[in-house]
Amino acid sequence: MVTPEMINEALRDVMDPEVQMNIVDLGLIREVRVEEDQIQIKMVLTVPGCPLARYLFWKVQEKVEAVSEGKRVTVELLDEPWVPPWMERLVEG
């Protein structure tokens, strides 16, 4: 059975080439939802109009499909600002 944890682990292999960090630790993955027949991924980009948007979208799709057990995979790019994870901790702290 596919779990969100399995998907996040697979997505740790997707590196953002501009910052040399995986997209999970970078905080680009906002939501992973596993349903009976599909997997939904919601993600953001580091900057609006990111030149690597298509590349990252394709890599996420590819990695999730590899562990999807035949479920339909949808990836949605959210139109919201990205805040580095370390900045979120400063704001909360």
Biopython code that builds the backbone (N, CA, C, O; Angstrom):
import numpy as np
from Bio.PDB.StructureBuilder import StructureBuilder

atoms = [
    (1, "MET", "N", (0.836, -1.180, 0.000)),
    (1, "MET", "CA", (0.000, 0.000, 0.000)),
    (1, "MET", "C", (0.886, 1.251, 0.000)),
    (1, "MET", "O", (1.846, 1.349, 0.764)),
    (2, "VAL", "N", (0.550, 2.180, -0.853)),
    (2, "VAL", "CA", (1.306, 3.425, -0.966)),
    (2, "VAL", "C", (0.915, 4.357, 0.176)),
    (2, "VAL", "O", (-0.266, 4.522, 0.481)),
    (3, "THR", "N", (1.916, 4.961, 0.798)),
    (3, "THR", "CA", (1.666, 5.910, 1.882)),
    (3, "THR", "C", (2.303, 7.259, 1.535)),
    (3, "THR", "O", (3.215, 7.318, 0.711)),
    (4, "PRO", "N", (1.827, 8.338, 2.159)),
    (4, "PRO", "CA", (2.474, 9.633, 1.943)),
    (4, "PRO", "C", (3.959, 9.613, 2.307)),
    (4, "PRO", "O", (4.768, 10.292, 1.675)),
    (5, "GLU", "N", (4.307, 8.838, 3.319)),
    (5, "GLU", "CA", (5.712, 8.742, 3.723)),
    (5, "GLU", "C", (6.561, 8.139, 2.608)),
    (5, "GLU", "O", (7.673, 8.599, 2.352)),
    (6, "MET", "N", (6.026, 7.094, 1.935)),
    (6, "MET", "CA", (6.749, 6.472, 0.820)),
    (6, "MET", "C", (6.960, 7.476, -0.316)),
    (6, "MET", "O", (8.024, 7.529, -0.932)),
    (7, "ILE", "N", (5.939, 8.255, -0.569)),
    (7, "ILE", "CA", (6.025, 9.244, -1.645)),
    (7, "ILE", "C", (7.041, 10.324, -1.292)),
    (7, "ILE", "O", (7.865, 10.695, -2.128)),
    (8, "ASN", "N", (6.990, 10.827, -0.075)),
    (8, "ASN", "CA", (7.973, 11.835, 0.338)),
    (8, "ASN", "C", (9.388, 11.291, 0.255)),
    (8, "ASN", "O", (10.310, 12.006, -0.138)),
    (9, "GLU", "N", (9.564, 10.033, 0.622)),
    (9, "GLU", "CA", (10.894, 9.427, 0.537)),
    (9, "GLU", "C", (11.364, 9.378, -0.917)),
    (9, "GLU", "O", (12.522, 9.678, -1.205)),
    (10, "ALA", "N", (10.471, 9.003, -1.828)),
    (10, "ALA", "CA", (10.828, 8.975, -3.253)),
    (10, "ALA", "C", (11.162, 10.380, -3.757)),
    (10, "ALA", "O", (12.071, 10.554, -4.568)),
    (11, "LEU", "N", (10.425, 11.374, -3.274)),
    (11, "LEU", "CA", (10.644, 12.750, -3.725)),
    (11, "LEU", "C", (11.929, 13.358, -3.174)),
    (11, "LEU", "O", (12.387, 14.384, -3.677)),
    (12, "ARG", "N", (12.513, 12.746, -2.157)),
    (12, "ARG", "CA", (13.802, 13.234, -1.646)),
    (12, "ARG", "C", (14.919, 13.066, -2.682)),
    (12, "ARG", "O", (15.985, 13.667, -2.556)),
    (13, "ASP", "N", (14.666, 12.247, -3.702)),
    (13, "ASP", "CA", (15.642, 12.083, -4.786)),
    (13, "ASP", "C", (15.579, 13.219, -5.804)),
    (13, "ASP", "O", (16.459, 13.338, -6.657)),
    (14, "VAL", "N", (14.542, 14.053, -5.718)),
    (14, "VAL", "CA", (14.404, 15.165, -6.667)),
    (14, "VAL", "C", (15.117, 16.384, -6.084)),
    (14, "VAL", "O", (14.714, 16.934, -5.060)),
    (15, "MET", "N", (16.180, 16.784, -6.762)),
    (15, "MET", "CA", (16.983, 17.912, -6.298)),
    (15, "MET", "C", (16.623, 19.174, -7.077)),
    (15, "MET", "O", (16.399, 19.126, -8.286)),
    (16, "ASP", "N", (16.571, 20.290, -6.378)),
    (16, "ASP", "CA", (16.448, 21.583, -7.045)),
    (16, "ASP", "C", (17.865, 21.963, -7.462)),
    (16, "ASP", "O", (18.697, 22.257, -6.603)),
    (17, "PRO", "N", (18.156, 21.963, -8.763)),
    (17, "PRO", "CA", (19.526, 22.210, -9.221)),
    (17, "PRO", "C", (20.079, 23.575, -8.832)),
    (17, "PRO", "O", (21.295, 23.741, -8.735)),
    (18, "GLU", "N", (19.214, 24.543, -8.609)),
    (18, "GLU", "CA", (19.697, 25.887, -8.278)),
    (18, "GLU", "C", (20.251, 25.976, -6.863)),
    (18, "GLU", "O", (21.180, 26.743, -6.611)),
    (19, "VAL", "N", (19.692, 25.203, -5.938)),
    (19, "VAL", "CA", (20.141, 25.296, -4.541)),
    (19, "VAL", "C", (20.753, 23.997, -4.022)),
    (19, "VAL", "O", (21.190, 23.931, -2.873)),
    (20, "GLN", "N", (20.786, 22.960, -4.867)),
    (20, "GLN", "CA", (21.385, 21.674, -4.502)),
    (20, "GLN", "C", (20.799, 21.096, -3.211)),
    (20, "GLN", "O", (21.529, 20.657, -2.322)),
    (21, "MET", "N", (19.478, 21.107, -3.130)),
    (21, "MET", "CA", (18.776, 20.550, -1.976)),
    (21, "MET", "C", (17.547, 19.825, -2.502)),
    (21, "MET", "O", (16.965, 20.231, -3.508)),
    (22, "ASN", "N", (17.148, 18.743, -1.818)),
    (22, "ASN", "CA", (15.976, 18.027, -2.310)),
    (22, "ASN", "C", (14.710, 18.829, -2.033)),
    (22, "ASN", "O", (14.657, 19.628, -1.098)),
    (23, "ILE", "N", (13.693, 18.602, -2.860)),
    (23, "ILE", "CA", (12.491, 19.438, -2.811)),
    (23, "ILE", "C", (11.642, 19.211, -1.564)),
    (23, "ILE", "O", (10.848, 20.078, -1.200)),
    (24, "VAL", "N", (11.793, 18.069, -0.907)),
    (24, "VAL", "CA", (11.048, 17.822, 0.337)),
    (24, "VAL", "C", (11.645, 18.669, 1.456)),
    (24, "VAL", "O", (10.927, 19.417, 2.120)),
    (25, "ASP", "N", (12.952, 18.555, 1.666)),
    (25, "ASP", "CA", (13.605, 19.333, 2.722)),
    (25, "ASP", "C", (13.555, 20.833, 2.432)),
    (25, "ASP", "O", (13.578, 21.653, 3.350)),
    (26, "LEU", "N", (13.488, 21.176, 1.165)),
    (26, "LEU", "CA", (13.402, 22.574, 0.765)),
    (26, "LEU", "C", (12.020, 23.163, 1.051)),
    (26, "LEU", "O", (11.850, 24.382, 1.069)),
    (27, "GLY", "N", (11.046, 22.297, 1.272)),
    (27, "GLY", "CA", (9.698, 22.767, 1.597)),
    (27, "GLY", "C", (8.825, 23.052, 0.390)),
    (27, "GLY", "O", (7.845, 23.789, 0.493)),
    (28, "LEU", "N", (9.173, 22.473, -0.764)),
    (28, "LEU", "CA", (8.376, 22.709, -1.965)),
    (28, "LEU", "C", (7.132, 21.830, -2.031)),
    (28, "LEU", "O", (6.169, 22.175, -2.717)),
    (29, "ILE", "N", (7.138, 20.711, -1.336)),
    (29, "ILE", "CA", (5.971, 19.822, -1.333)),
    (29, "ILE", "C", (5.039, 20.266, -0.218)),
    (29, "ILE", "O", (5.382, 20.187, 0.961)),
    (30, "ARG", "N", (3.856, 20.733, -0.603)),
    (30, "ARG", "CA", (2.887, 21.253, 0.369)),
    (30, "ARG", "C", (1.896, 20.191, 0.826)),
    (30, "ARG", "O", (1.435, 20.220, 1.967)),
    (31, "GLU", "N", (1.566, 19.251, -0.062)),
    (31, "GLU", "CA", (0.576, 18.237, 0.309)),
    (31, "GLU", "C", (0.780, 16.982, -0.515)),
    (31, "GLU", "O", (1.047, 17.041, -1.716)),
    (32, "VAL", "N", (0.648, 15.842, 0.153)),
    (32, "VAL", "CA", (0.646, 14.543, -0.504)),
    (32, "VAL", "C", (-0.621, 13.842, -0.038)),
    (32, "VAL", "O", (-0.799, 13.580, 1.152)),
    (33, "ARG", "N", (-1.490, 13.546, -0.981)),
    (33, "ARG", "CA", (-2.749, 12.880, -0.636)),
    (33, "ARG", "C", (-2.843, 11.573, -1.419)),
    (33, "ARG", "O", (-2.776, 11.569, -2.648)),
    (34, "VAL", "N", (-2.997, 10.465, -0.697)),
    (34, "VAL", "CA", (-3.155, 9.157, -1.318)),
    (34, "VAL", "C", (-4.607, 8.739, -1.136)),
    (34, "VAL", "O", (-5.095, 8.610, -0.013)),
    (35, "GLU", "N", (-5.287, 8.529, -2.255)),
    (35, "GLU", "CA", (-6.669, 8.080, -2.236)),
    (35, "GLU", "C", (-6.740, 6.703, -2.876)),
    (35, "GLU", "O", (-5.729, 6.165, -3.326)),
    (36, "GLU", "N", (-7.930, 6.141, -2.913)),
    (36, "GLU", "CA", (-8.106, 4.776, -3.413)),
    (36, "GLU", "C", (-7.561, 4.588, -4.823)),
    (36, "GLU", "O", (-6.898, 3.590, -5.109)),
    (37, "ASP", "N", (-7.840, 5.552, -5.709)),
    (37, "ASP", "CA", (-7.445, 5.392, -7.105)),
    (37, "ASP", "C", (-6.470, 6.448, -7.614)),
    (37, "ASP", "O", (-6.085, 6.426, -8.783)),
    (38, "GLN", "N", (-6.070, 7.370, -6.743)),
    (38, "GLN", "CA", (-5.162, 8.413, -7.216)),
    (38, "GLN", "C", (-4.266, 8.952, -6.109)),
    (38, "GLN", "O", (-4.527, 8.782, -4.918)),
    (39, "ILE", "N", (-3.202, 9.610, -6.554)),
    (39, "ILE", "CA", (-2.270, 10.294, -5.655)),
    (39, "ILE", "C", (-2.204, 11.742, -6.122)),
    (39, "ILE", "O", (-1.983, 12.016, -7.301)),
    (40, "GLN", "N", (-2.398, 12.661, -5.185)),
    (40, "GLN", "CA", (-2.347, 14.083, -5.508)),
    (40, "GLN", "C", (-1.165, 14.720, -4.786)),
    (40, "GLN", "O", (-0.965, 14.531, -3.586)),
    (41, "ILE", "N", (-0.397, 15.474, -5.548)),
    (41, "ILE", "CA", (0.741, 16.203, -5.007)),
    (41, "ILE", "C", (0.497, 17.685, -5.255)),
    (41, "ILE", "O", (0.178, 18.091, -6.372)),
    (42, "LYS", "N", (0.647, 18.487, -4.211)),
    (42, "LYS", "CA", (0.582, 19.939, -4.363)),
    (42, "LYS", "C", (1.949, 20.487, -3.985)),
    (42, "LYS", "O", (2.504, 20.153, -2.938)),
    (43, "MET", "N", (2.482, 21.337, -4.861)),
    (43, "MET", "CA", (3.818, 21.865, -4.625)),
    (43, "MET", "C", (3.904, 23.329, -5.029)),
    (43, "MET", "O", (3.068, 23.840, -5.774)),
    (44, "VAL", "N", (4.929, 23.984, -4.522)),
    (44, "VAL", "CA", (5.224, 25.368, -4.880)),
    (44, "VAL", "C", (6.624, 25.419, -5.480)),
    (44, "VAL", "O", (7.380, 24.449, -5.411)),
    (45, "LEU", "N", (6.952, 26.551, -6.061)),
    (45, "LEU", "CA", (8.282, 26.771, -6.617)),
    (45, "LEU", "C", (9.009, 27.811, -5.775)),
    (45, "LEU", "O", (8.381, 28.578, -5.045)),
    (46, "THR", "N", (10.325, 27.832, -5.880)),
    (46, "THR", "CA", (11.101, 28.774, -5.068)),
    (46, "THR", "C", (10.884, 30.219, -5.490)),
    (46, "THR", "O", (10.951, 31.125, -4.659)),
    (47, "VAL", "N", (10.626, 30.442, -6.773)),
    (47, "VAL", "CA", (10.368, 31.801, -7.270)),
    (47, "VAL", "C", (9.271, 31.747, -8.329)),
    (47, "VAL", "O", (9.166, 30.764, -9.062)),
    (48, "PRO", "N", (8.452, 32.799, -8.416)),
    (48, "PRO", "CA", (7.455, 32.844, -9.496)),
    (48, "PRO", "C", (8.160, 32.813, -10.851)),
    (48, "PRO", "O", (9.201, 33.445, -11.030)),
    (49, "GLY", "N", (7.599, 32.089, -11.782)),
    (49, "GLY", "CA", (8.205, 32.011, -13.108)),
    (49, "GLY", "C", (9.506, 31.240, -13.126)),
    (49, "GLY", "O", (10.350, 31.463, -13.994)),
    (50, "CYS", "N", (9.677, 30.340, -12.184)),
    (50, "CYS", "CA", (10.907, 29.544, -12.069)),
    (50, "CYS", "C", (11.228, 28.863, -13.405)),
    (50, "CYS", "O", (10.378, 28.169, -13.965)),
    (51, "PRO", "N", (12.442, 29.056, -13.914)),
    (51, "PRO", "CA", (12.799, 28.436, -15.189)),
    (51, "PRO", "C", (12.871, 26.910, -15.117)),
    (51, "PRO", "O", (12.895, 26.240, -16.149)),
    (52, "LEU", "N", (12.905, 26.367, -13.917)),
    (52, "LEU", "CA", (12.975, 24.913, -13.752)),
    (52, "LEU", "C", (11.612, 24.289, -13.460)),
    (52, "LEU", "O", (11.539, 23.113, -13.105)),
    (53, "ALA", "N", (10.544, 25.051, -13.604)),
    (53, "ALA", "CA", (9.209, 24.562, -13.255)),
    (53, "ALA", "C", (8.858, 23.274, -13.995)),
    (53, "ALA", "O", (8.418, 22.306, -13.376)),
    (54, "ARG", "N", (9.046, 23.253, -15.299)),
    (54, "ARG", "CA", (8.708, 22.044, -16.074)),
    (54, "ARG", "C", (9.566, 20.865, -15.657)),
    (54, "ARG", "O", (9.063, 19.750, -15.518)),
    (55, "TYR", "N", (10.844, 21.096, -15.458)),
    (55, "TYR", "CA", (11.752, 20.024, -15.035)),
    (55, "TYR", "C", (11.305, 19.440, -13.698)),
    (55, "TYR", "O", (11.186, 18.222, -13.564)),
    (56, "LEU", "N", (11.056, 20.299, -12.706)),
    (56, "LEU", "CA", (10.651, 19.819, -11.383)),
    (56, "LEU", "C", (9.306, 19.107, -11.442)),
    (56, "LEU", "O", (9.128, 18.067, -10.808)),
    (57, "PHE", "N", (8.361, 19.656, -12.194)),
    (57, "PHE", "CA", (7.050, 19.037, -12.367)),
    (57, "PHE", "C", (7.208, 17.629, -12.934)),
    (57, "PHE", "O", (6.613, 16.680, -12.424)),
    (58, "TRP", "N", (8.011, 17.497, -13.987)),
    (58, "TRP", "CA", (8.229, 16.203, -14.632)),
    (58, "TRP", "C", (8.912, 15.212, -13.682)),
    (58, "TRP", "O", (8.527, 14.044, -13.625)),
    (59, "LYS", "N", (9.919, 15.671, -12.941)),
    (59, "LYS", "CA", (10.627, 14.780, -12.012)),
    (59, "LYS", "C", (9.704, 14.305, -10.890)),
    (59, "LYS", "O", (9.756, 13.138, -10.501)),
    (60, "VAL", "N", (8.859, 15.199, -10.368)),
    (60, "VAL", "CA", (7.909, 14.798, -9.323)),
    (60, "VAL", "C", (6.958, 13.749, -9.883)),
    (60, "VAL", "O", (6.728, 12.717, -9.252)),
    (61, "GLN", "N", (6.409, 14.005, -11.055)),
    (61, "GLN", "CA", (5.490, 13.057, -11.700)),
    (61, "GLN", "C", (6.172, 11.696, -11.867)),
    (61, "GLN", "O", (5.590, 10.661, -11.543)),
    (62, "GLU", "N", (7.393, 11.705, -12.368)),
    (62, "GLU", "CA", (8.143, 10.476, -12.619)),
    (62, "GLU", "C", (8.394, 9.690, -11.325)),
    (62, "GLU", "O", (8.161, 8.482, -11.282)),
    (63, "LYS", "N", (8.862, 10.360, -10.286)),
    (63, "LYS", "CA", (9.185, 9.680, -9.026)),
    (63, "LYS", "C", (7.944, 9.113, -8.352)),
    (63, "LYS", "O", (7.980, 8.009, -7.809)),
    (64, "VAL", "N", (6.846, 9.864, -8.384)),
    (64, "VAL", "CA", (5.620, 9.388, -7.740)),
    (64, "VAL", "C", (5.028, 8.227, -8.536)),
    (64, "VAL", "O", (4.570, 7.250, -7.944)),
    (65, "GLU", "N", (5.031, 8.315, -9.853)),
    (65, "GLU", "CA", (4.516, 7.210, -10.664)),
    (65, "GLU", "C", (5.295, 5.926, -10.411)),
    (65, "GLU", "O", (4.724, 4.838, -10.485)),
    (66, "ALA", "N", (6.576, 6.030, -10.116)),
    (66, "ALA", "CA", (7.405, 4.846, -9.873)),
    (66, "ALA", "C", (6.977, 4.075, -8.627)),
    (66, "ALA", "O", (7.234, 2.875, -8.528)),
    (67, "VAL", "N", (6.326, 4.748, -7.671)),
    (67, "VAL", "CA", (5.888, 4.071, -6.439)),
    (67, "VAL", "C", (4.364, 4.056, -6.301)),
    (67, "VAL", "O", (3.844, 3.701, -5.243)),
    (68, "SER", "N", (3.648, 4.436, -7.356)),
    (68, "SER", "CA", (2.197, 4.658, -7.275)),
    (68, "SER", "C", (1.346, 3.396, -7.281)),
    (68, "SER", "O", (0.150, 3.459, -6.994)),
    (69, "GLU", "N", (1.939, 2.257, -7.603)),
    (69, "GLU", "CA", (1.192, 0.996, -7.696)),
    (69, "GLU", "C", (-0.003, 1.126, -8.641)),
    (69, "GLU", "O", (-1.074, 0.577, -8.382)),
    (70, "GLY", "N", (0.194, 1.857, -9.733)),
    (70, "GLY", "CA", (-0.832, 1.977, -10.760)),
    (70, "GLY", "C", (-1.880, 3.051, -10.531)),
    (70, "GLY", "O", (-2.770, 3.233, -11.362)),
    (71, "LYS", "N", (-1.790, 3.760, -9.427)),
    (71, "LYS", "CA", (-2.748, 4.843, -9.171)),
    (71, "LYS", "C", (-2.455, 6.019, -10.106)),
    (71, "LYS", "O", (-1.311, 6.237, -10.504)),
    (72, "ARG", "N", (-3.492, 6.764, -10.446)),
    (72, "ARG", "CA", (-3.321, 7.970, -11.257)),
    (72, "ARG", "C", (-2.612, 9.023, -10.408)),
    (72, "ARG", "O", (-2.934, 9.203, -9.233)),
    (73, "VAL", "N", (-1.655, 9.709, -11.005)),
    (73, "VAL", "CA", (-0.870, 10.718, -10.291)),
    (73, "VAL", "C", (-1.165, 12.094, -10.879)),
    (73, "VAL", "O", (-1.076, 12.300, -12.089)),
    (74, "THR", "N", (-1.519, 13.035, -9.995)),
    (74, "THR", "CA", (-1.693, 14.420, -10.434)),
    (74, "THR", "C", (-0.773, 15.306, -9.597)),
    (74, "THR", "O", (-0.659, 15.148, -8.382)),
    (75, "VAL", "N", (-0.129, 16.234, -10.282)),
    (75, "VAL", "CA", (0.758, 17.188, -9.623)),
    (75, "VAL", "C", (0.205, 18.578, -9.907)),
    (75, "VAL", "O", (-0.031, 18.941, -11.059)),
    (76, "GLU", "N", (0.004, 19.345, -8.850)),
    (76, "GLU", "CA", (-0.524, 20.701, -8.992)),
    (76, "GLU", "C", (0.502, 21.700, -8.474)),
    (76, "GLU", "O", (0.999, 21.581, -7.354)),
    (77, "LEU", "N", (0.809, 22.689, -9.313)),
    (77, "LEU", "CA", (1.691, 23.778, -8.896)),
    (77, "LEU", "C", (0.822, 24.874, -8.293)),
    (77, "LEU", "O", (-0.021, 25.456, -8.976)),
    (78, "LEU", "N", (1.030, 25.147, -7.024)),
    (78, "LEU", "CA", (0.246, 26.157, -6.327)),
    (78, "LEU", "C", (0.809, 27.549, -6.588)),
    (78, "LEU", "O", (2.018, 27.734, -6.726)),
    (79, "ASP", "N", (-0.078, 28.502, -6.652)),
    (79, "ASP", "CA", (0.327, 29.889, -6.854)),
    (79, "ASP", "C", (0.401, 30.571, -5.486)),
    (79, "ASP", "O", (-0.410, 31.436, -5.157)),
    (80, "GLU", "N", (1.383, 30.160, -4.713)),
    (80, "GLU", "CA", (1.592, 30.761, -3.396)),
    (80, "GLU", "C", (3.081, 30.928, -3.177)),
    (80, "GLU", "O", (3.878, 30.189, -3.756)),
    (81, "PRO", "N", (3.466, 31.874, -2.364)),
    (81, "PRO", "CA", (4.899, 32.115, -2.162)),
    (81, "PRO", "C", (5.562, 30.986, -1.379)),
    (81, "PRO", "O", (4.970, 30.387, -0.481)),
    (82, "TRP", "N", (6.792, 30.723, -1.748)),
    (82, "TRP", "CA", (7.605, 29.754, -1.013)),
    (82, "TRP", "C", (8.375, 30.504, 0.059)),
    (82, "TRP", "O", (8.942, 31.567, -0.193)),
    (83, "VAL", "N", (8.388, 29.942, 1.246)),
    (83, "VAL", "CA", (9.181, 30.487, 2.346)),
    (83, "VAL", "C", (10.134, 29.382, 2.777)),
    (83, "VAL", "O", (9.684, 28.279, 3.086)),
    (84, "PRO", "N", (11.436, 29.644, 2.806)),
    (84, "PRO", "CA", (12.381, 28.606, 3.218)),
    (84, "PRO", "C", (12.006, 28.036, 4.588)),
    (84, "PRO", "O", (11.602, 28.783, 5.479)),
    (85, "PRO", "N", (12.137, 26.708, 4.761)),
    (85, "PRO", "CA", (11.768, 26.081, 6.036)),
    (85, "PRO", "C", (12.441, 26.725, 7.246)),
    (85, "PRO", "O", (11.815, 26.856, 8.298)),
    (86, "TRP", "N", (13.705, 27.129, 7.113)),
    (86, "TRP", "CA", (14.381, 27.732, 8.264)),
    (86, "TRP", "C", (13.765, 29.081, 8.607)),
    (86, "TRP", "O", (13.802, 29.485, 9.769)),
    (87, "MET", "N", (13.201, 29.787, 7.639)),
    (87, "MET", "CA", (12.534, 31.057, 7.922)),
    (87, "MET", "C", (11.211, 30.824, 8.650)),
    (87, "MET", "O", (10.831, 31.614, 9.515)),
    (88, "GLU", "N", (10.503, 29.734, 8.303)),
    (88, "GLU", "CA", (9.258, 29.403, 8.993)),
    (88, "GLU", "C", (9.522, 29.179, 10.479)),
    (88, "GLU", "O", (8.738, 29.605, 11.326)),
    (89, "ARG", "N", (10.627, 28.511, 10.788)),
    (89, "ARG", "CA", (10.961, 28.254, 12.199)),
    (89, "ARG", "C", (11.259, 29.557, 12.935)),
    (89, "ARG", "O", (10.896, 29.704, 14.102)),
    (90, "LEU", "N", (11.921, 30.509, 12.261)),
    (90, "LEU", "CA", (12.210, 31.797, 12.893)),
    (90, "LEU", "C", (10.923, 32.562, 13.196)),
    (90, "LEU", "O", (10.796, 33.169, 14.259)),
    (91, "VAL", "N", (9.985, 32.531, 12.276)),
    (91, "VAL", "CA", (8.719, 33.238, 12.459)),
    (91, "VAL", "C", (7.914, 32.602, 13.588)),
    (91, "VAL", "O", (7.309, 33.311, 14.392)),
    (92, "GLU", "N", (7.901, 31.260, 13.657)),
    (92, "GLU", "CA", (7.153, 30.552, 14.701)),
    (92, "GLU", "C", (7.788, 30.746, 16.066)),
    (92, "GLU", "O", (7.088, 30.858, 17.072)),
    (93, "GLY", "N", (9.136, 30.786, 16.104)),
    (93, "GLY", "CA", (9.898, 30.783, 17.332)),
    (93, "GLY", "C", (9.750, 31.985, 18.159)),
    (93, "GLY", "O", (10.358, 32.080, 19.225)),
]
sb = StructureBuilder()
sb.init_structure("model")
sb.init_model(0)
sb.init_chain("A")
sb.init_seg("    ")
for serial, (resi, resn, name, xyz) in enumerate(atoms, 1):
    if name == "N":
        sb.init_residue(resn, " ", resi, " ")
    sb.init_atom(name, np.array(xyz, "f"), 0.0, 1.0, " ", f" {name:<3s}", serial, name[0])
structure = sb.get_structure()
